[in-house]
Amino acid sequence: MAWASAISGRTLAGNKRVHWGTWTSTGATTGGDIDTGLAMCESIMLTHIGSAVEAAVAVINDTLPVAGTEVTVVCTAADTGYWLAVGY
């Protein structure tokens, strides 16, 4: 029963930083924090990984923009996905 997130890549788009990666909840875990690596996250997009239709979408449990590197996600148990965050 754990939550994990990882940064897979980083780039610049104009004057914004764009970071992306993956998140995973195992067992009965239904959410956790994504460490975006950004000082201020202005936007984040979540996409599920899998071959089946997801019963419920993962959601952000913060008001954007979020100061600091972590954004809180709420999801179904044993869920995985990709994330893409924009900020600075």
HTML snippet that shows the backbone in 3Dmol.js (N, CA, C, O; Angstrom):
<script src="https://3Dmol.org/build/3Dmol-min.js"></script>
<div id="view" style="width:600px;height:400px;position:relative"></div>
<script>
const pdb = `
ATOM      1  N   MET A   1       0.831  -1.164   0.000  1.00  0.00           N
ATOM      2  CA  MET A   1       0.000   0.000   0.000  1.00  0.00           C
ATOM      3  C   MET A   1       0.884   1.238   0.000  1.00  0.00           C
ATOM      4  O   MET A   1       1.357   1.689   1.043  1.00  0.00           O
ATOM      5  N   ALA A   2       1.095   1.778  -1.207  1.00  0.00           N
ATOM      6  CA  ALA A   2       2.003   2.909  -1.295  1.00  0.00           C
ATOM      7  C   ALA A   2       1.632   3.794  -2.466  1.00  0.00           C
ATOM      8  O   ALA A   2       0.875   3.409  -3.357  1.00  0.00           O
ATOM      9  N   TRP A   3       2.178   4.966  -2.435  1.00  0.00           N
ATOM     10  CA  TRP A   3       2.017   5.945  -3.499  1.00  0.00           C
ATOM     11  C   TRP A   3       3.410   6.321  -3.971  1.00  0.00           C
ATOM     12  O   TRP A   3       4.323   6.480  -3.161  1.00  0.00           O
ATOM     13  N   ALA A   4       3.576   6.465  -5.288  1.00  0.00           N
ATOM     14  CA  ALA A   4       4.860   6.876  -5.835  1.00  0.00           C
ATOM     15  C   ALA A   4       4.632   7.764  -7.048  1.00  0.00           C
ATOM     16  O   ALA A   4       3.688   7.562  -7.812  1.00  0.00           O
ATOM     17  N   SER A   5       5.503   8.743  -7.214  1.00  0.00           N
ATOM     18  CA  SER A   5       5.501   9.555  -8.428  1.00  0.00           C
ATOM     19  C   SER A   5       6.947   9.772  -8.844  1.00  0.00           C
ATOM     20  O   SER A   5       7.856   9.761  -8.015  1.00  0.00           O
ATOM     21  N   ALA A   6       7.143   9.968 -10.139  1.00  0.00           N
ATOM     22  CA  ALA A   6       8.489  10.170 -10.658  1.00  0.00           C
ATOM     23  C   ALA A   6       8.447  11.208 -11.769  1.00  0.00           C
ATOM     24  O   ALA A   6       7.466  11.303 -12.506  1.00  0.00           O
ATOM     25  N   ILE A   7       9.519  11.985 -11.885  1.00  0.00           N
ATOM     26  CA  ILE A   7       9.673  12.931 -12.986  1.00  0.00           C
ATOM     27  C   ILE A   7      10.408  12.202 -14.105  1.00  0.00           C
ATOM     28  O   ILE A   7      11.491  11.657 -13.889  1.00  0.00           O
ATOM     29  N   SER A   8       9.818  12.190 -15.307  1.00  0.00           N
ATOM     30  CA  SER A   8      10.422  11.515 -16.458  1.00  0.00           C
ATOM     31  C   SER A   8      11.153  12.477 -17.383  1.00  0.00           C
ATOM     32  O   SER A   8      12.100  12.082 -18.063  1.00  0.00           O
ATOM     33  N   GLY A   9      10.721  13.742 -17.414  1.00  0.00           N
ATOM     34  CA  GLY A   9      11.356  14.702 -18.305  1.00  0.00           C
ATOM     35  C   GLY A   9      11.042  16.129 -17.929  1.00  0.00           C
ATOM     36  O   GLY A   9      10.115  16.410 -17.170  1.00  0.00           O
ATOM     37  N   ARG A  10      11.850  17.035 -18.488  1.00  0.00           N
ATOM     38  CA  ARG A  10      11.701  18.472 -18.225  1.00  0.00           C
ATOM     39  C   ARG A  10      12.089  19.230 -19.484  1.00  0.00           C
ATOM     40  O   ARG A  10      12.996  18.824 -20.211  1.00  0.00           O
ATOM     41  N   THR A  11      11.389  20.348 -19.738  1.00  0.00           N
ATOM     42  CA  THR A  11      11.739  21.223 -20.851  1.00  0.00           C
ATOM     43  C   THR A  11      11.208  22.621 -20.566  1.00  0.00           C
ATOM     44  O   THR A  11      10.549  22.846 -19.551  1.00  0.00           O
ATOM     45  N   LEU A  12      11.493  23.546 -21.451  1.00  0.00           N
ATOM     46  CA  LEU A  12      10.975  24.901 -21.370  1.00  0.00           C
ATOM     47  C   LEU A  12      10.028  25.126 -22.537  1.00  0.00           C
ATOM     48  O   LEU A  12      10.271  24.643 -23.643  1.00  0.00           O
ATOM     49  N   ALA A  13       8.949  25.858 -22.290  1.00  0.00           N
ATOM     50  CA  ALA A  13       8.008  26.262 -23.334  1.00  0.00           C
ATOM     51  C   ALA A  13       7.802  27.760 -23.160  1.00  0.00           C
ATOM     52  O   ALA A  13       7.014  28.187 -22.316  1.00  0.00           O
ATOM     53  N   GLY A  14       8.498  28.551 -23.948  1.00  0.00           N
ATOM     54  CA  GLY A  14       8.463  30.002 -23.760  1.00  0.00           C
ATOM     55  C   GLY A  14       9.107  30.343 -22.430  1.00  0.00           C
ATOM     56  O   GLY A  14      10.258  29.982 -22.186  1.00  0.00           O
ATOM     57  N   ASN A  15       8.370  31.038 -21.564  1.00  0.00           N
ATOM     58  CA  ASN A  15       8.909  31.396 -20.246  1.00  0.00           C
ATOM     59  C   ASN A  15       8.392  30.465 -19.142  1.00  0.00           C
ATOM     60  O   ASN A  15       8.493  30.802 -17.962  1.00  0.00           O
ATOM     61  N   LYS A  16       7.845  29.308 -19.503  1.00  0.00           N
ATOM     62  CA  LYS A  16       7.311  28.346 -18.527  1.00  0.00           C
ATOM     63  C   LYS A  16       8.167  27.078 -18.524  1.00  0.00           C
ATOM     64  O   LYS A  16       8.774  26.712 -19.530  1.00  0.00           O
ATOM     65  N   ARG A  17       8.194  26.437 -17.392  1.00  0.00           N
ATOM     66  CA  ARG A  17       8.820  25.117 -17.271  1.00  0.00           C
ATOM     67  C   ARG A  17       7.724  24.073 -17.428  1.00  0.00           C
ATOM     68  O   ARG A  17       6.617  24.242 -16.917  1.00  0.00           O
ATOM     69  N   VAL A  18       8.036  23.003 -18.132  1.00  0.00           N
ATOM     70  CA  VAL A  18       7.098  21.894 -18.323  1.00  0.00           C
ATOM     71  C   VAL A  18       7.798  20.628 -17.835  1.00  0.00           C
ATOM     72  O   VAL A  18       8.859  20.258 -18.338  1.00  0.00           O
ATOM     73  N   HIS A  19       7.192  19.973 -16.854  1.00  0.00           N
ATOM     74  CA  HIS A  19       7.726  18.714 -16.305  1.00  0.00           C
ATOM     75  C   HIS A  19       6.660  17.646 -16.468  1.00  0.00           C
ATOM     76  O   HIS A  19       5.467  17.946 -16.408  1.00  0.00           O
ATOM     77  N   TRP A  20       7.079  16.389 -16.676  1.00  0.00           N
ATOM     78  CA  TRP A  20       6.128  15.295 -16.810  1.00  0.00           C
ATOM     79  C   TRP A  20       6.683  14.041 -16.186  1.00  0.00           C
ATOM     80  O   TRP A  20       7.884  13.921 -15.946  1.00  0.00           O
ATOM     81  N   GLY A  21       5.767  13.089 -15.922  1.00  0.00           N
ATOM     82  CA  GLY A  21       6.198  11.840 -15.300  1.00  0.00           C
ATOM     83  C   GLY A  21       5.041  10.883 -15.103  1.00  0.00           C
ATOM     84  O   GLY A  21       4.037  10.936 -15.813  1.00  0.00           O
ATOM     85  N   THR A  22       5.203  10.005 -14.122  1.00  0.00           N
ATOM     86  CA  THR A  22       4.210   8.971 -13.834  1.00  0.00           C
ATOM     87  C   THR A  22       3.836   9.002 -12.361  1.00  0.00           C
ATOM     88  O   THR A  22       4.578   9.526 -11.530  1.00  0.00           O
ATOM     89  N   TRP A  23       2.675   8.434 -12.046  1.00  0.00           N
ATOM     90  CA  TRP A  23       2.241   8.244 -10.668  1.00  0.00           C
ATOM     91  C   TRP A  23       1.610   6.869 -10.555  1.00  0.00           C
ATOM     92  O   TRP A  23       1.033   6.355 -11.514  1.00  0.00           O
ATOM     93  N   THR A  24       1.728   6.271  -9.358  1.00  0.00           N
ATOM     94  CA  THR A  24       1.212   4.928  -9.112  1.00  0.00           C
ATOM     95  C   THR A  24       0.698   4.834  -7.689  1.00  0.00           C
ATOM     96  O   THR A  24       1.369   5.256  -6.746  1.00  0.00           O
ATOM     97  N   SER A  25      -0.495   4.279  -7.539  1.00  0.00           N
ATOM     98  CA  SER A  25      -0.992   3.919  -6.208  1.00  0.00           C
ATOM     99  C   SER A  25      -1.148   2.405  -6.200  1.00  0.00           C
ATOM    100  O   SER A  25      -1.684   1.827  -7.145  1.00  0.00           O
ATOM    101  N   THR A  26      -0.686   1.770  -5.145  1.00  0.00           N
ATOM    102  CA  THR A  26      -0.769   0.312  -5.061  1.00  0.00           C
ATOM    103  C   THR A  26      -1.627  -0.079  -3.868  1.00  0.00           C
ATOM    104  O   THR A  26      -1.785   0.691  -2.920  1.00  0.00           O
ATOM    105  N   GLY A  27      -2.178  -1.281  -3.927  1.00  0.00           N
ATOM    106  CA  GLY A  27      -3.027  -1.754  -2.847  1.00  0.00           C
ATOM    107  C   GLY A  27      -4.267  -0.902  -2.709  1.00  0.00           C
ATOM    108  O   GLY A  27      -4.921  -0.587  -3.703  1.00  0.00           O
ATOM    109  N   ALA A  28      -4.597  -0.525  -1.483  1.00  0.00           N
ATOM    110  CA  ALA A  28      -5.801   0.256  -1.211  1.00  0.00           C
ATOM    111  C   ALA A  28      -5.536   1.765  -1.192  1.00  0.00           C
ATOM    112  O   ALA A  28      -6.435   2.542  -0.869  1.00  0.00           O
ATOM    113  N   THR A  29      -4.317   2.186  -1.533  1.00  0.00           N
ATOM    114  CA  THR A  29      -3.976   3.606  -1.519  1.00  0.00           C
ATOM    115  C   THR A  29      -4.796   4.353  -2.562  1.00  0.00           C
ATOM    116  O   THR A  29      -4.860   3.933  -3.717  1.00  0.00           O
ATOM    117  N   THR A  30      -5.422   5.453  -2.165  1.00  0.00           N
ATOM    118  CA  THR A  30      -6.286   6.215  -3.071  1.00  0.00           C
ATOM    119  C   THR A  30      -5.802   7.648  -3.245  1.00  0.00           C
ATOM    120  O   THR A  30      -6.601   8.585  -3.252  1.00  0.00           O
ATOM    121  N   GLY A  31      -4.515   7.810  -3.381  1.00  0.00           N
ATOM    122  CA  GLY A  31      -3.977   9.137  -3.654  1.00  0.00           C
ATOM    123  C   GLY A  31      -2.695   9.419  -2.919  1.00  0.00           C
ATOM    124  O   GLY A  31      -2.235   8.638  -2.086  1.00  0.00           O
ATOM    125  N   GLY A  32      -2.129  10.572  -3.254  1.00  0.00           N
ATOM    126  CA  GLY A  32      -0.883  10.995  -2.655  1.00  0.00           C
ATOM    127  C   GLY A  32      -0.410  12.265  -3.322  1.00  0.00           C
ATOM    128  O   GLY A  32      -1.183  12.932  -4.010  1.00  0.00           O
ATOM    129  N   ASP A  33       0.856  12.610  -3.126  1.00  0.00           N
ATOM    130  CA  ASP A  33       1.421  13.833  -3.675  1.00  0.00           C
ATOM    131  C   ASP A  33       2.312  13.539  -4.867  1.00  0.00           C
ATOM    132  O   ASP A  33       3.146  12.634  -4.828  1.00  0.00           O
ATOM    133  N   ILE A  34       2.127  14.319  -5.936  1.00  0.00           N
ATOM    134  CA  ILE A  34       3.035  14.290  -7.075  1.00  0.00           C
ATOM    135  C   ILE A  34       4.061  15.387  -6.839  1.00  0.00           C
ATOM    136  O   ILE A  34       3.704  16.553  -6.671  1.00  0.00           O
ATOM    137  N   ASP A  35       5.329  15.017  -6.828  1.00  0.00           N
ATOM    138  CA  ASP A  35       6.411  15.995  -6.729  1.00  0.00           C
ATOM    139  C   ASP A  35       6.728  16.457  -8.146  1.00  0.00           C
ATOM    140  O   ASP A  35       7.403  15.751  -8.895  1.00  0.00           O
ATOM    141  N   THR A  36       6.240  17.648  -8.518  1.00  0.00           N
ATOM    142  CA  THR A  36       6.403  18.148  -9.882  1.00  0.00           C
ATOM    143  C   THR A  36       7.801  18.699 -10.143  1.00  0.00           C
ATOM    144  O   THR A  36       8.215  18.812 -11.297  1.00  0.00           O
ATOM    145  N   GLY A  37       8.526  19.038  -9.094  1.00  0.00           N
ATOM    146  CA  GLY A  37       9.830  19.660  -9.264  1.00  0.00           C
ATOM    147  C   GLY A  37       9.749  21.141  -9.603  1.00  0.00           C
ATOM    148  O   GLY A  37      10.775  21.780  -9.836  1.00  0.00           O
ATOM    149  N   LEU A  38       8.527  21.698  -9.634  1.00  0.00           N
ATOM    150  CA  LEU A  38       8.329  23.113  -9.927  1.00  0.00           C
ATOM    151  C   LEU A  38       8.199  23.908  -8.626  1.00  0.00           C
ATOM    152  O   LEU A  38       7.693  23.388  -7.631  1.00  0.00           O
ATOM    153  N   ALA A  39       8.646  25.149  -8.627  1.00  0.00           N
ATOM    154  CA  ALA A  39       8.460  26.012  -7.461  1.00  0.00           C
ATOM    155  C   ALA A  39       7.010  26.474  -7.350  1.00  0.00           C
ATOM    156  O   ALA A  39       6.517  26.719  -6.249  1.00  0.00           O
ATOM    157  N   MET A  40       6.322  26.593  -8.496  1.00  0.00           N
ATOM    158  CA  MET A  40       4.913  26.984  -8.552  1.00  0.00           C
ATOM    159  C   MET A  40       4.273  26.208  -9.693  1.00  0.00           C
ATOM    160  O   MET A  40       4.662  26.367 -10.850  1.00  0.00           O
ATOM    161  N   CYS A  41       3.293  25.371  -9.373  1.00  0.00           N
ATOM    162  CA  CYS A  41       2.571  24.600 -10.390  1.00  0.00           C
ATOM    163  C   CYS A  41       1.308  25.368 -10.763  1.00  0.00           C
ATOM    164  O   CYS A  41       0.421  25.550  -9.930  1.00  0.00           O
ATOM    165  N   GLU A  42       1.226  25.817 -12.005  1.00  0.00           N
ATOM    166  CA  GLU A  42       0.081  26.596 -12.474  1.00  0.00           C
ATOM    167  C   GLU A  42      -0.981  25.726 -13.141  1.00  0.00           C
ATOM    168  O   GLU A  42      -2.158  26.086 -13.167  1.00  0.00           O
ATOM    169  N   SER A  43      -0.567  24.592 -13.674  1.00  0.00           N
ATOM    170  CA  SER A  43      -1.486  23.701 -14.374  1.00  0.00           C
ATOM    171  C   SER A  43      -0.933  22.289 -14.326  1.00  0.00           C
ATOM    172  O   SER A  43       0.279  22.088 -14.407  1.00  0.00           O
ATOM    173  N   ILE A  44      -1.823  21.304 -14.193  1.00  0.00           N
ATOM    174  CA  ILE A  44      -1.389  19.911 -14.219  1.00  0.00           C
ATOM    175  C   ILE A  44      -2.474  19.080 -14.887  1.00  0.00           C
ATOM    176  O   ILE A  44      -3.665  19.297 -14.665  1.00  0.00           O
ATOM    177  N   MET A  45      -2.047  18.129 -15.705  1.00  0.00           N
ATOM    178  CA  MET A  45      -2.966  17.243 -16.407  1.00  0.00           C
ATOM    179  C   MET A  45      -2.638  15.804 -16.023  1.00  0.00           C
ATOM    180  O   MET A  45      -1.471  15.413 -16.005  1.00  0.00           O
ATOM    181  N   LEU A  46      -3.664  15.018 -15.717  1.00  0.00           N
ATOM    182  CA  LEU A  46      -3.506  13.614 -15.354  1.00  0.00           C
ATOM    183  C   LEU A  46      -4.141  12.742 -16.431  1.00  0.00           C
ATOM    184  O   LEU A  46      -5.223  13.057 -16.927  1.00  0.00           O
ATOM    185  N   THR A  47      -3.473  11.647 -16.797  1.00  0.00           N
ATOM    186  CA  THR A  47      -3.992  10.692 -17.762  1.00  0.00           C
ATOM    187  C   THR A  47      -3.742   9.295 -17.227  1.00  0.00           C
ATOM    188  O   THR A  47      -2.632   8.989 -16.793  1.00  0.00           O
ATOM    189  N   HIS A  48      -4.754   8.448 -17.252  1.00  0.00           N
ATOM    190  CA  HIS A  48      -4.618   7.081 -16.747  1.00  0.00           C
ATOM    191  C   HIS A  48      -3.829   6.201 -17.705  1.00  0.00           C
ATOM    192  O   HIS A  48      -3.832   6.422 -18.916  1.00  0.00           O
ATOM    193  N   ILE A  49      -3.155   5.204 -17.149  1.00  0.00           N
ATOM    194  CA  ILE A  49      -2.460   4.183 -17.919  1.00  0.00           C
ATOM    195  C   ILE A  49      -3.272   2.904 -17.799  1.00  0.00           C
ATOM    196  O   ILE A  49      -3.670   2.531 -16.696  1.00  0.00           O
ATOM    197  N   GLY A  50      -3.523   2.229 -18.908  1.00  0.00           N
ATOM    198  CA  GLY A  50      -4.233   0.961 -18.848  1.00  0.00           C
ATOM    199  C   GLY A  50      -5.029   0.699 -20.105  1.00  0.00           C
ATOM    200  O   GLY A  50      -5.194   1.576 -20.953  1.00  0.00           O
ATOM    201  N   SER A  51      -5.518  -0.515 -20.211  1.00  0.00           N
ATOM    202  CA  SER A  51      -6.270  -0.907 -21.398  1.00  0.00           C
ATOM    203  C   SER A  51      -7.771  -0.943 -21.156  1.00  0.00           C
ATOM    204  O   SER A  51      -8.537  -1.244 -22.072  1.00  0.00           O
ATOM    205  N   ALA A  52      -8.202  -0.640 -19.940  1.00  0.00           N
ATOM    206  CA  ALA A  52      -9.631  -0.671 -19.611  1.00  0.00           C
ATOM    207  C   ALA A  52     -10.126   0.740 -19.308  1.00  0.00           C
ATOM    208  O   ALA A  52      -9.347   1.632 -18.971  1.00  0.00           O
ATOM    209  N   VAL A  53     -11.429   0.919 -19.434  1.00  0.00           N
ATOM    210  CA  VAL A  53     -12.047   2.192 -19.086  1.00  0.00           C
ATOM    211  C   VAL A  53     -11.964   2.378 -17.578  1.00  0.00           C
ATOM    212  O   VAL A  53     -12.232   1.447 -16.817  1.00  0.00           O
ATOM    213  N   GLU A  54     -11.594   3.576 -17.146  1.00  0.00           N
ATOM    214  CA  GLU A  54     -11.461   3.877 -15.719  1.00  0.00           C
ATOM    215  C   GLU A  54     -12.831   4.214 -15.139  1.00  0.00           C
ATOM    216  O   GLU A  54     -13.591   4.977 -15.735  1.00  0.00           O
ATOM    217  N   ALA A  55     -13.146   3.647 -13.979  1.00  0.00           N
ATOM    218  CA  ALA A  55     -14.445   3.880 -13.342  1.00  0.00           C
ATOM    219  C   ALA A  55     -14.584   5.315 -12.830  1.00  0.00           C
ATOM    220  O   ALA A  55     -15.675   5.883 -12.870  1.00  0.00           O
ATOM    221  N   ALA A  56     -13.495   5.899 -12.355  1.00  0.00           N
ATOM    222  CA  ALA A  56     -13.514   7.269 -11.837  1.00  0.00           C
ATOM    223  C   ALA A  56     -12.199   7.944 -12.205  1.00  0.00           C
ATOM    224  O   ALA A  56     -11.135   7.328 -12.141  1.00  0.00           O
ATOM    225  N   VAL A  57     -12.280   9.190 -12.582  1.00  0.00           N
ATOM    226  CA  VAL A  57     -11.070   9.914 -12.968  1.00  0.00           C
ATOM    227  C   VAL A  57     -10.287  10.335 -11.735  1.00  0.00           C
ATOM    228  O   VAL A  57     -10.859  10.556 -10.668  1.00  0.00           O
ATOM    229  N   ALA A  58      -8.981  10.443 -11.892  1.00  0.00           N
ATOM    230  CA  ALA A  58      -8.137  10.994 -10.831  1.00  0.00           C
ATOM    231  C   ALA A  58      -8.313  12.507 -10.833  1.00  0.00           C
ATOM    232  O   ALA A  58      -8.471  13.115 -11.891  1.00  0.00           O
ATOM    233  N   VAL A  59      -8.286  13.116  -9.649  1.00  0.00           N
ATOM    234  CA  VAL A  59      -8.502  14.560  -9.534  1.00  0.00           C
ATOM    235  C   VAL A  59      -7.414  15.193  -8.680  1.00  0.00           C
ATOM    236  O   VAL A  59      -6.753  14.523  -7.886  1.00  0.00           O
ATOM    237  N   ILE A  60      -7.245  16.496  -8.859  1.00  0.00           N
ATOM    238  CA  ILE A  60      -6.313  17.283  -8.058  1.00  0.00           C
ATOM    239  C   ILE A  60      -7.064  17.807  -6.848  1.00  0.00           C
ATOM    240  O   ILE A  60      -8.155  18.362  -6.982  1.00  0.00           O
ATOM    241  N   ASN A  61      -6.485  17.634  -5.669  1.00  0.00           N
ATOM    242  CA  ASN A  61      -7.122  18.072  -4.426  1.00  0.00           C
ATOM    243  C   ASN A  61      -6.468  19.345  -3.897  1.00  0.00           C
ATOM    244  O   ASN A  61      -6.320  19.514  -2.687  1.00  0.00           O
ATOM    245  N   ASP A  62      -6.079  20.231  -4.797  1.00  0.00           N
ATOM    246  CA  ASP A  62      -5.469  21.514  -4.458  1.00  0.00           C
ATOM    247  C   ASP A  62      -6.095  22.593  -5.330  1.00  0.00           C
ATOM    248  O   ASP A  62      -6.670  22.293  -6.376  1.00  0.00           O
ATOM    249  N   THR A  63      -5.987  23.831  -4.908  1.00  0.00           N
ATOM    250  CA  THR A  63      -6.398  24.954  -5.734  1.00  0.00           C
ATOM    251  C   THR A  63      -5.173  25.471  -6.462  1.00  0.00           C
ATOM    252  O   THR A  63      -4.181  25.842  -5.834  1.00  0.00           O
ATOM    253  N   LEU A  64      -5.240  25.497  -7.784  1.00  0.00           N
ATOM    254  CA  LEU A  64      -4.120  25.979  -8.585  1.00  0.00           C
ATOM    255  C   LEU A  64      -4.164  27.489  -8.703  1.00  0.00           C
ATOM    256  O   LEU A  64      -5.252  28.060  -8.765  1.00  0.00           O
ATOM    257  N   PRO A  65      -3.024  28.155  -8.734  1.00  0.00           N
ATOM    258  CA  PRO A  65      -1.682  27.596  -8.702  1.00  0.00           C
ATOM    259  C   PRO A  65      -1.289  27.127  -7.306  1.00  0.00           C
ATOM    260  O   PRO A  65      -1.795  27.632  -6.303  1.00  0.00           O
ATOM    261  N   VAL A  66      -0.386  26.162  -7.255  1.00  0.00           N
ATOM    262  CA  VAL A  66       0.088  25.587  -6.004  1.00  0.00           C
ATOM    263  C   VAL A  66       1.546  25.982  -5.804  1.00  0.00           C
ATOM    264  O   VAL A  66       2.399  25.659  -6.631  1.00  0.00           O
ATOM    265  N   ALA A  67       1.832  26.676  -4.714  1.00  0.00           N
ATOM    266  CA  ALA A  67       3.210  27.015  -4.382  1.00  0.00           C
ATOM    267  C   ALA A  67       3.885  25.782  -3.792  1.00  0.00           C
ATOM    268  O   ALA A  67       3.284  25.070  -2.988  1.00  0.00           O
ATOM    269  N   GLY A  68       5.115  25.533  -4.181  1.00  0.00           N
ATOM    270  CA  GLY A  68       5.833  24.351  -3.715  1.00  0.00           C
ATOM    271  C   GLY A  68       5.809  23.271  -4.768  1.00  0.00           C
ATOM    272  O   GLY A  68       5.141  23.401  -5.793  1.00  0.00           O
ATOM    273  N   THR A  69       6.540  22.206  -4.510  1.00  0.00           N
ATOM    274  CA  THR A  69       6.723  21.183  -5.537  1.00  0.00           C
ATOM    275  C   THR A  69       5.622  20.137  -5.583  1.00  0.00           C
ATOM    276  O   THR A  69       5.507  19.429  -6.583  1.00  0.00           O
ATOM    277  N   GLU A  70       4.798  20.009  -4.526  1.00  0.00           N
ATOM    278  CA  GLU A  70       3.855  18.893  -4.453  1.00  0.00           C
ATOM    279  C   GLU A  70       2.419  19.287  -4.763  1.00  0.00           C
ATOM    280  O   GLU A  70       1.925  20.319  -4.308  1.00  0.00           O
ATOM    281  N   VAL A  71       1.756  18.433  -5.556  1.00  0.00           N
ATOM    282  CA  VAL A  71       0.341  18.574  -5.889  1.00  0.00           C
ATOM    283  C   VAL A  71      -0.344  17.290  -5.435  1.00  0.00           C
ATOM    284  O   VAL A  71       0.123  16.196  -5.752  1.00  0.00           O
ATOM    285  N   THR A  72      -1.455  17.409  -4.691  1.00  0.00           N
ATOM    286  CA  THR A  72      -2.143  16.251  -4.135  1.00  0.00           C
ATOM    287  C   THR A  72      -3.163  15.692  -5.118  1.00  0.00           C
ATOM    288  O   THR A  72      -3.969  16.424  -5.692  1.00  0.00           O
ATOM    289  N   VAL A  73      -3.106  14.363  -5.298  1.00  0.00           N
ATOM    290  CA  VAL A  73      -3.997  13.654  -6.223  1.00  0.00           C
ATOM    291  C   VAL A  73      -4.885  12.704  -5.433  1.00  0.00           C
ATOM    292  O   VAL A  73      -4.430  12.075  -4.478  1.00  0.00           O
ATOM    293  N   VAL A  74      -6.157  12.598  -5.831  1.00  0.00           N
ATOM    294  CA  VAL A  74      -7.083  11.608  -5.297  1.00  0.00           C
ATOM    295  C   VAL A  74      -7.490  10.717  -6.466  1.00  0.00           C
ATOM    296  O   VAL A  74      -7.879  11.211  -7.523  1.00  0.00           O
ATOM    297  N   CYS A  75      -7.398   9.393  -6.271  1.00  0.00           N
ATOM    298  CA  CYS A  75      -7.677   8.452  -7.356  1.00  0.00           C
ATOM    299  C   CYS A  75      -8.306   7.186  -6.787  1.00  0.00           C
ATOM    300  O   CYS A  75      -8.461   7.054  -5.573  1.00  0.00           O
ATOM    301  N   THR A  76      -8.662   6.267  -7.661  1.00  0.00           N
ATOM    302  CA  THR A  76      -9.148   4.971  -7.210  1.00  0.00           C
ATOM    303  C   THR A  76      -7.967   4.126  -6.747  1.00  0.00           C
ATOM    304  O   THR A  76      -6.820   4.421  -7.084  1.00  0.00           O
ATOM    305  N   ALA A  77      -8.241   3.086  -5.982  1.00  0.00           N
ATOM    306  CA  ALA A  77      -7.175   2.204  -5.482  1.00  0.00           C
ATOM    307  C   ALA A  77      -6.483   1.496  -6.646  1.00  0.00           C
ATOM    308  O   ALA A  77      -7.106   1.197  -7.664  1.00  0.00           O
ATOM    309  N   ALA A  78      -5.208   1.238  -6.482  1.00  0.00           N
ATOM    310  CA  ALA A  78      -4.394   0.514  -7.463  1.00  0.00           C
ATOM    311  C   ALA A  78      -4.476   1.160  -8.842  1.00  0.00           C
ATOM    312  O   ALA A  78      -4.753   0.482  -9.832  1.00  0.00           O
ATOM    313  N   ASP A  79      -4.237   2.460  -8.908  1.00  0.00           N
ATOM    314  CA  ASP A  79      -4.339   3.238 -10.138  1.00  0.00           C
ATOM    315  C   ASP A  79      -2.958   3.710 -10.574  1.00  0.00           C
ATOM    316  O   ASP A  79      -2.075   3.902  -9.738  1.00  0.00           O
ATOM    317  N   THR A  80      -2.767   3.897 -11.866  1.00  0.00           N
ATOM    318  CA  THR A  80      -1.514   4.420 -12.396  1.00  0.00           C
ATOM    319  C   THR A  80      -1.813   5.435 -13.481  1.00  0.00           C
ATOM    320  O   THR A  80      -2.875   5.396 -14.102  1.00  0.00           O
ATOM    321  N   GLY A  81      -0.871   6.348 -13.708  1.00  0.00           N
ATOM    322  CA  GLY A  81      -1.101   7.332 -14.753  1.00  0.00           C
ATOM    323  C   GLY A  81       0.116   8.168 -15.067  1.00  0.00           C
ATOM    324  O   GLY A  81       1.168   8.053 -14.438  1.00  0.00           O
ATOM    325  N   TYR A  82      -0.065   9.020 -16.070  1.00  0.00           N
ATOM    326  CA  TYR A  82       0.929  10.008 -16.464  1.00  0.00           C
ATOM    327  C   TYR A  82       0.467  11.370 -15.981  1.00  0.00           C
ATOM    328  O   TYR A  82      -0.734  11.605 -15.850  1.00  0.00           O
ATOM    329  N   TRP A  83       1.408  12.275 -15.714  1.00  0.00           N
ATOM    330  CA  TRP A  83       1.072  13.643 -15.382  1.00  0.00           C
ATOM    331  C   TRP A  83       1.963  14.583 -16.177  1.00  0.00           C
ATOM    332  O   TRP A  83       3.077  14.225 -16.561  1.00  0.00           O
ATOM    333  N   LEU A  84       1.459  15.799 -16.424  1.00  0.00           N
ATOM    334  CA  LEU A  84       2.197  16.847 -17.111  1.00  0.00           C
ATOM    335  C   LEU A  84       1.876  18.146 -16.391  1.00  0.00           C
ATOM    336  O   LEU A  84       0.711  18.528 -16.287  1.00  0.00           O
ATOM    337  N   ALA A  85       2.901  18.826 -15.894  1.00  0.00           N
ATOM    338  CA  ALA A  85       2.710  20.041 -15.106  1.00  0.00           C
ATOM    339  C   ALA A  85       3.422  21.226 -15.756  1.00  0.00           C
ATOM    340  O   ALA A  85       4.497  21.075 -16.338  1.00  0.00           O
ATOM    341  N   VAL A  86       2.811  22.402 -15.649  1.00  0.00           N
ATOM    342  CA  VAL A  86       3.357  23.637 -16.216  1.00  0.00           C
ATOM    343  C   VAL A  86       3.441  24.667 -15.097  1.00  0.00           C
ATOM    344  O   VAL A  86       2.524  24.793 -14.287  1.00  0.00           O
ATOM    345  N   GLY A  87       4.527  25.388 -15.060  1.00  0.00           N
ATOM    346  CA  GLY A  87       4.701  26.420 -14.045  1.00  0.00           C
ATOM    347  C   GLY A  87       6.065  27.047 -14.136  1.00  0.00           C
ATOM    348  O   GLY A  87       6.601  27.251 -15.225  1.00  0.00           O
ATOM    349  N   TYR A  88       6.625  27.352 -12.977  1.00  0.00           N
ATOM    350  CA  TYR A  88       7.979  27.920 -12.930  1.00  0.00           C
ATOM    351  C   TYR A  88       8.670  27.529 -11.652  1.00  0.00           C
ATOM    352  O   TYR A  88       9.819  27.911 -11.430  1.00  0.00           O
TER     353      TYR A  88
END
`;
const viewer = $3Dmol.createViewer("view");
viewer.addModel(pdb, "pdb");
viewer.setStyle({}, {cartoon: {color: "spectrum"}});
viewer.zoomTo();
viewer.render();
</script>
